[in-house]
Structure formats: C-alpha cells, structure tokens
C-alpha cells in the first residue's frame, strides 16, 4: 500500500536540487532524478493515476515511459484508490470519481508539490509511436475534485494546446498551430506561470500566451493521451517565492 509518508520519503530521495537563476524568478529548481528507479517498474517519484507508466532504458539513461499500446478506455492505474488517498486524504473518493471520467488521458502526479502557483515546469519528451495521438503534456492546477489544466504538444499534429478539464468535460482554452514537433526526436516543453498568465514554450520558443480567469493553484504532473507511446525525461520544477 502506498502511504503519504512513504511517498514523501521516496520523493525526497528522488529529487535533486541544482543552482539556477532565471529573470523574474526566485529559483528553487528541483529535477526528478530517475537514476535510482527500477527499469520495468512503475515510477516511485511520480504517482501514476491513469494509464500504464513505467521506467525504461534509453541509450543507457533511465526515462519515464507512458505506453498507450496497452491503453483501454476507462482504465486507471494499478492501486489507484491507495494513491488517491495518499494524495488527497479524506477527499480521495471525490478525486477517484473524476479520474474515471478522464481515463482517456493518462497522467502522473508529482506528490511532493502540493500547491504550485507561480514558476516554471519543464520536461523533455520523445514521441515513439501512436496512431491516434503522440501527446506529451505538462499537467498543472490539479484540484482535489480531479479538475486540471494541461499544455500539450503532439508529434502527429504539430500544435500546442492549453486544455481545461472541468466537471467531466475537456475543452480547449488556447490552440496554436504550426509548432514543428517531429516524432522520434527529443523536444523541450515548458510552462511558465505568473498569477493568471500562462506561457507555453516548445524547444525554447514561446508559442502560447493566455490569461486565465483565476490564478493557478494545485498539484502538477505529466499528461498524455490514448495510444501515445512517449518517453519523458528531466522533469524540472522552479517555484517562485
């Protein structure tokens, strides 16, 4: 059984801090270190909520994979009830109800970051396969009721989209086309949050800007879709003071 205590100990050991300064941010970067993870097993430093997530070896480096080749609609990750309880305590049942609604969209949660409001989240990703989708997203603003936001790139569509998941429905908030995202190549995805302002970067270029109705506040993680088979690496969080 996964407990909040064991998750806290695992993530504390898995996170490494690096010195970095960015304009406008009081940088406190934390990068999830996968080097101590077990190849073939679920990650310990991130909590799989929906879909099949495991650690794989890519040219000698451990990476996080989401494998949509095994995807079935409505299938949450193994042990989801215990994971939900560790993340949200007494409100876990409400969270579980919403997870089942969104089971078309695999995601994992960073358990140590309970409330991300301002800063940057970055990740590297590579699309391996997927006939329907090859989606890689940064999830944020995850609420105890399961609502969240995500900015995602797609190797099949060459677009960058800010999606909102609310009350059991998905809707696009901002859609940017012509964002080259070749499959079988590594790319950098970054989300920058300042109050209600959201910026989305792909491979270092600012493509997406949007102002939300409410400031960001909630948990964070990684996101994908349907039959996407993707690699993720170097998931880094910089929280502004």
Secondary structure, DSSP 8 states (H G I E B T S, - for coil): ---HHHHHHHHHHHEEE----BTTB---EEEE--TTS-TTS--SSSEEEES-EEEEEETTEEEEEEEGGG--TT-B-TTHHHHHHHHHGGGHHHHHHHHHHTTTS-EEE-TT-S-B-SEEEEEEEEEEE-SS--EEEEEEEE-TTS-EEEEEEETTTTEEEEEEEETTEEEEEEEEE-----TTSEEEEEEEEETTEEEEEETTEEEEEEE-SS---BEEEEE--TT-EEEEEEEEEEE--
